[in-house]
């Protein structure tokens, strides 16, 4: 019997507050030379060989201690209404396997474009598909990211790839970490670098601009390199965050943040890059702004990677305020206590094997920002099972110490669940709270490692797990020590921006041959997706699309009447009535000013007096 357990906050809000701590941040501006252009279709197809890849040891463990937290709990009440209800599970609408190799651990990251092109990245391969799973190109990440191969006996380790899609500009961004090492697997810290790619068009099989950025730092007596680079967007900039580590059992010590102008990257031009090093503050996760809410403020959140057996309830957050040109900086960390404790996740059994799987830690792996709300998920433990800790942080911009947190713990009686990843699920309520979908990996004594997903309504109703890809066999990975082996590293949920409610989840599972497989599933999490299909009962066209300041329409009108030209957000809310005009039967030509409309995705509808929609089309506004 499976039981889904959700623990919801009480509705009360205490008049207490968090702590504000000033931190030391090293800020530097560097000039990065123009990018090298690589045409993906010109690269050699990946040769199907079996690779075995090991990430550097303990790279996600933290050395830096948490800030002492004497703050009282300041509760949110977003989930009160849904606490005793269960949401409808999402619907699996398709899926396909991507590159498989016997990796330890699995790194799976995906993105999908407005047109339905999918980029899937694993530890050593970059694969590009259409939305039906037809492979358009597959190359090694060594070739894709144009990583320089060292001479002599040195080798290069390429790891932790990430990819994101920019739906406003119809472009892609990707990053990977690399470092050289010798035959004794001793890392050359001064070679630590990232390769950062910007596509030149919306076609990921075409040309890309690649920047190689050295990420070696000398802080005090320590030589350190960057690990686990992640991508986040503000309105005008790309943010790359990562941990600084010595790639030893000593773990990570600091967070580094790169601030890069998007327009320069897409153009492949030389650019100014701001570097911020948060000293003695490791493991901060940048929560990318959703493109529906443009802002140049970026929030970062942190939880203890090494949550003790007795648990902790500390949540830290900070924010980068301002662009490079505005002198953007990080000056303070805010420390809150949450009502529920989280714990370091346990080791995980898998069906048919004595080798347990190691989750490693409880850090945030996924989060996004919409307005003043941060949505995030991390690992925890509940009833001796690995579980997920979902939270919404409502930031008080005037007094961040008074920010509120609402939380839910999701667990299963018969499964361990971990490596959560979160995405917007296409619905926002009148309070401005989003419904979300959370993808995860699962395993247990009765279940081979597989991939699942939950749908959580804006008021906190949690669905049963949808099995996206059922595990077929145990993972026959070599043991790291005794009967313990790495399970994974991260999975991903990608939102298809112009189809609200359609999400794609990527993760690792146990193949029938005992190898680690990577799978991408298409999931529809609510019926709202069916409501935004384009309607065109009258023939005609609205152009240009994307549009900047003005749109024109040529329509064939069946009957004379008063018609409204209205913009709606993709979650169905009216944004603006652009024009009301009496149109005669026959061909009607008119225009509308959209210069005051924010960048984003909209549904443009032309409606008659009786409310009938005679024309509907998705419209991208890009000033």
N, C-alpha and C positions, 0 to 999 in steps of 0.2 A: 504494500500500500504506500502510495506517495503522498506526502503532505507538504504543502507550501506554507511556510511560516513567514508572516510579516509582522514586524514589531513597529508600531506607529507612535509618533510623538503625541503627547497630550496637547490640548488646545491652549494651555495657558502660556502666557508670555511674562517672564520675570523681568523686573526692573533692575537687572544687573548688567554688567558689561565685561568685555574682554580686555586684554592687555595690548598696549601699543609699545613696541620696542624699536628703537632706532638701530639700524644695522649698517655695517661698513660694506659699501659696494664700490668696487674698482670699476671706473668707467673709462673707456678709451675709444677713440675714433680712428679707424684704419681705412686706407685707400685700397680697394680691391680692383685689380686690373680687369680689363674686358674679358668676357667669357670666351671659352672655346666652343665652337659649334659642332655638334655631333648629329648626324642623320641616322635615326634608329634603323630604318629600312636598309641602310648600307652595312650594318653590322652583321657579322656571321651569326647564323642560328646556333642556339646552344646545343652542344653535343650531349646526348643523353648518357651521362656517366653517373655512377653512384658515388656521392661525396659524403664525407663525414666531417662535420664542422663543430668545433667546440668554442663557445664564447669564453672570453677571459674570466678568470675565477672571481666569484663573489662581487661582481662589478656593481650590483645594486644594493649591497649592504652599506649602511651609513656609519661613519665614524662620529660625525658631529652630533652632539647631544641635543635633544629638544630644549627649547627655551623653557625655563621653569614656568609652569602655568598655574597661577593662583586665581584665574578668572572664574567667576561663577557661571552657571549655565544660562544661556539666553536662548530660549526655545522659540522655534517657529511653529505655525499651526496649519501648514499648507495641506496636510494629508488627513485632517480630522474626519472629513466627510466620507472618505473611502476606506476607513480602517476596518470595517466589518464586511466589506464587499470584495468580490473577485472580478477582475477584468476579463474581457474576452481574449483568448490567446491569439497571437498573430497567425497568419496563413502563409504556408510555404508555397511560393509560386514558381519555383525552379531552382536550378543550381548546377554546378559542374566542378570537377576536380581540376586543380591547377598543378603546377610542378610538384613532384614528390621526391624527396631525398631523405636519407636516414640522418636527419639533423639532430643535434642535441645542443640547445633546445630549438623548438620551432619559433621562428619570427614570421608572423603573417600580417601583412598590411595591404589594404585595398582602397581604391577610390573609383567612383563612377561619374561620368560626365552627363550633361544634359541630353546628349545624343545617345547615351547608352553604351559608351565604350568603357571597358573595365580594365584597370591596371591592378595586377596582383603581384605583390613582392614577397618572396620568401628569402631565406638566408643567402642564397647565391644566384637567384634567378629573378628576372623581370619578365612578366608575361602580360600580354595585351590581348584582350578578347572583345568580341561584340557581346551584346547582352544575352545572346542565345548560347554563349559558350564556345563559339567558333574562334579558334586561336588565330590571331592576326600576326603575332610576332612573339618569339621567346628568345631572350639573350641572357648571357651571364651578367650579373651586376658589375663584374670587373670591367666588361666591355661597355655596358650601358653608361655607367658613371665615369668612364674614361679614367679609371684608376691607374696611376703609374705603377709599373711592376719593377721592383728593385732588382739591381744587378747582383751578381755573386751568389753567395749562399743564403742571403736574406730572402724571406718570403713576405707576402702581404696578407693580412687578415682583413676581410671585408665583412661587416656585420651590421645589424640593426637598421635595415632599410625602412624608410617611411615614404609615403606618397599622399598628396592631397590634391583636390581639384578646386579651382577657383571658378564658381559658376557665373559670376558677374562678368569676368573678362574672358571666360572660356579658355582657360589655360591650366596647365598642370605644374606642380612643384614636387620635387623628390629630393631626398637626402640619404646619404649612407656614411657610415663611419669606416675609417681604415687606418691601420697601423702596421708597420713592418716589425718582423721578429726574426731571430736567428734559429739555427737548428736545435738549440736548447730551449726554444720557446721563451726567450728573454726579449721583452718588448723594447723597441727603440722609441722612447717617449718623444723624442724630438720629431719623429715622423708622424705623430698623431695628427690626423687631418679629417675633414669632411669634404665630400663632393656634393655640391648643391646645384640642382638642375632646374631650369625654367623652360617649359615648352614654348616654342615660338608661335604655335597655333593651337587650336583645339584638338588636333590630331596627334595623339601620343606616339604614333609610329613615324612621325616626321622629324623635324629639326628641333634640337634642344640646345640651350645655352648652359654650359657647365662652369661653375666657379670652384676652384680648389682652395680651401681655407685651412691654413695650419692652425691646429687647436692644441698646441703644446703650451703649457703654462708653467712657470716657475714661481711657486708661492711659498715663501719662507724657505726652508731647506728642501722642499719636495718638488720633484719634477713630475708633472701630471699631464694626462691626456684626457680628451673628451670621450664620454661613453653615453650611449643611448640618446642620440639626437632626435628631437621631436619637432614637429611643424605646427605653427599656429598663425592665424591671420588677424590683423587689425584692418581698419578700413583702407589704409594705404601702405601698410608694411607687412613683410613676412618676418616672423619671429622663430628663431631656432633655439631651443633650449637643450641642455645636456648636463650630465654630472661630470665633475672633474675627479679623476681617480688615478691611482698608481698601477692599476691592473694587477693588484695583488690581493691577498686575503685581508688586507687592511681596509678595503672598501672605499667608499666615496666620501668627499669632504666638502665640496662646494658646488654651487649651481652656476653655470655660465649661460648667458643669454646673448644671442646675436640679433641685432635689429637692422633690417635690410629693406630699402625701398623697392616695392613691387615693380613699379614702372621701369626702373633701371634693369632689374633682373630679367623681365620679359623681353626687353630690348637688347640684352646682352652687353650693355655698356659698362664701363668702369663706374664704380660706385663708392660712396662712403658708407661704411658699416660701423655701427656702434656696438661695443662689447661691454657687457655688464657681468662682473663676477661677484656673486653673493657669498662673501667669505663665511665659512663655517655654517652654511645653510645649504645642505645637500638635498636633492630629490624634489625640488619644486617643479610642479607640472603646470605648463602654460595652457590655459583653457581658451581655445580659439573662439573668436567672435563669430556667431552665425551671421551670414551675409545679409539677413533681413534686418539687422540692427547695427548699422555702421557706427563705429567708434574707434578712436585711436588709443583708448585705454585698454590695457591687457591685464587680466587677473591671473595670478599664479597661486596654486594651493599646494599644501604639503601635509602629509600625515606620516607618522612614525613608521619607517620601514621595518624596524625590529620591535614591533609591539610586544611587550613582555607577556608572560603567561597570565599574569593578573590583569592584563589589558590596559589600554589607555583610551582617553576620549579627547585627546588634543587635536585641534584643527588649526593650522596656521595658514594665513593668506597674505599676499602682498600684491602690489600692482605697479606696472610700468605706466607712467603717466607722461604722455607727450611723444611726438615723433622725434626723429633724429634732429631735424632742423629746429624743433622746439626745445631741444635740450632734454629729451625724455630721460627720466631717472626712476630708480627704485630707492626709496628712503626709509621705509618702515615695514616691519612685519607685525601683523595683528594676530593675536593668539586667543582662540575661543575654546571653551569646553562644550562638547556635545552631550546629549542626555544618555546616549548609549555608548558603551565601551566597544572598542574593536581590538582584535587579537591577531597575533601572528598565526597564519593558517597552518594546519597540521600537514603531515605527510599523507599522501593519497594512495589508497590501494587501487589496483586495477584487476579486472577479472582475469583469472587464469595465470597469474604471475605472482611470485614472491617479491619482486622488485617494486618498491614503492616510488611514487613520483613526488618530486620536491617542487613546491610552488615558489619557495624562496622568501617572499616577504609580502607585506600588506600595503605597499605604496599605491597611490593613485596611478592607474594606467590610462585613464580616459576621462575627459571632461570637456564641456563647452560652455560658453557664456552667451546669454540672450538678455539684453538690457542690463539690469542690475542683479540678475540671478545666474548663479553658477551651478551647473548640473554635473555631478561626478560620481564615479563608482570605484571602489577598491575591494580588495580581498579581506576577509576576516574569518573567524571561526565561530560556529554555533553548534551546540550539542555534539562537540567533537568532530564536526564535519566542516570542510572548507565551505565558505558561504560568501555572499556579496553584501557590501555595505553601500547603499545608495543614499546620496544626500543632495539637498538643494540649499545653497547658501544665498540668502537674501542680503546683499551688501547695502549698508546704509552709507551712501557716498559722503554725507556731511559728517557723520560720526561713525566711522567703521567699527569702533569698539562695540557699538550697539547692533551690529549685524546679527541676523538670526539664522539658525540652521534647523531644517526639517530632515528627518532621517527615516529610512526603512532598511531592515535587515531581511534578506531573502535567503532561504535555505531549503534544502530538500532532505527528507528522511532517508532516502535510499541512494543519494548521489553526493559526491563532492562537486562543488561548482567554483570556478575561478577564472582568472584572466578576463574580467568583465570589460566591455567596451560599450559606450553609450552614444545614442544619436537621437535627434529630434524626430518625433513620430507623426508630425503633420497636423497636430491639433493643439491649439492654445485656448485656454478658457478666459472668462471675463476678467479674472484677476491677473492675467498675463502669465499664467503658469503653464508650462509645456507638458504634454504627454511625451514619454520617452520610450525607446526600445533599448534593451540591454542584451548584448550578445555575450556568450561565455563558452568555456570548455567544461566538460563534465567527465567523471570517471568514478568507479567504485568497485567493490568486490563483485558486484553483480552486473557491472556495465563496463564494456570496453570504452576507451577514451573517445568522446564524440563532441559535437558542437550543438549548443542550444541557444534559445532567445526567449526573453520575457517582454511583455508589453505592460507599461505602467501608466495609468491614466493620470491626469493632472491633479486629481484629488487623492491619489495614492492607492487605487485599486490595482493589484498585481495579478497578472494572468498566470495560469499554469505554464510550465515550460513547453515551448515548441521545440521538438527535436529537429534541428536543421540538417544534421548529418549524423546518423547513428554509427557508433564505433563498430568496426568489423572484427578486430582482433587486438590483443595486447600489444603494447609497444616494446619491441625487443631491442631496447637500447642498452649499451654497456653501462654497468653500474659505476657511479662516481666514487662511492665508498660503501662497502658492505652491500646492502640490498636497496640502496637509494640512488635514484637517477633524476635528472632534470625532466620536468614535464613539458614546459613551454616557456615562452618569454612574453608574448603579447598576441592578442587577436585584434580584430577591428570591425567597427560598424560604420558604413558609409551611407550618407543620406543622398538620395537623388533629388536635387533641389526643386526641379520643375515638376516633380511628381510627388506631392506631399503624401506621406504614409508609405512610400516605397523605400525600403532600406536594403542594403546588401551587407551580409556578414561574412567575414573570412576568419578561418581558424584551422587548427590542426586536429587530426583524428587518427585513430589506429586503423591502418589498412589491413586487408585480409592476409597480406604477406608479412605482417609484423613491422612494416616500415611506417614512418610518419607521413601521412598524407595531408595535403592542404586543400581546403574546399571553400568555394564561394557559393553562398545561398542567397536567392532573391526572396525577400519577405515583404508581405503587405500587412501592416499592423492595424489598419482600421479601414472602414468602408469609405473614408473621406477621399481616398485616391480616385474612386470612381466618379466623384463629384466635380473634378477639375478637368475632365476630358474636354477637349475643344469641341465646340458646337458651331456649326456653320450652316444654318438653314437658309441663309441668303448668300449668294455667291458674291465674292469680293475679296478685298485685301486691305490690311492695315500695315503701314510701313513707315520708316525702316524698323528693323527688329534685329539686334538691339537698337534702341532709340536714345537720343541724347536730350534734346530740348523740345522737339516738336514731332508730332506724328500726323500722317495723312491717311485718309480712308477713301477707298473707291468701293461702293457697295451697290448691289442690285436690290432695290427695295420693292417688295410686292404690293404694298399699299401705303398711301399717304398717312402721315401721323406724326406725333411728337415722339422723338427718340432721345434717350439719355445714353451718353458715352461715359461709362463708369469703370474705374479701376478698383479691383479687389485684391487683397493679400491672398497668398496661396492657401491660407487657412480659412478663407471665406469672408473675412471682414472687409467692409467697404472702406476704401482709402480716400477716394475723391470722385466727385462727379465732374468730369472734364468739360462736358458740353451738353446742353439741351438744345435740340434743334428740330424744327419741323422739316421733314424730308418728304419729297414728292415720290410718287411711284416712278420706277425706272432707275437709272443710274444716278447715284448721289455721291458727290465729292465734297469733302470737308476736311478740316484739320483741327488739331487741339494742342494747346501748350502744356508741356509736361516739365518745364524747367524747375518747378518747385517740388517735384516728386523725388524722393530719395532713391539712390541706387538700389536695385533689388529686382526680385521676380514678382510679377503680378499677373492676374487674369484680367484682360480687358473685355468688357461686355458692352454690347449695344442692345438696349432693351426698349421695347415699345411701351405705350401708356398702360397696357394691361399687365405689364411685368414679363411678357414673353421675351426670351432671349433670342434675338435673331442672328447674333454673331458673337462668338467668344473665341478668344485666342490668348495663349500665354505671351506675355510681353516682358522683355528685359529692358530695364532702364539703366543706362550706363553713361553718366556725364563725363 
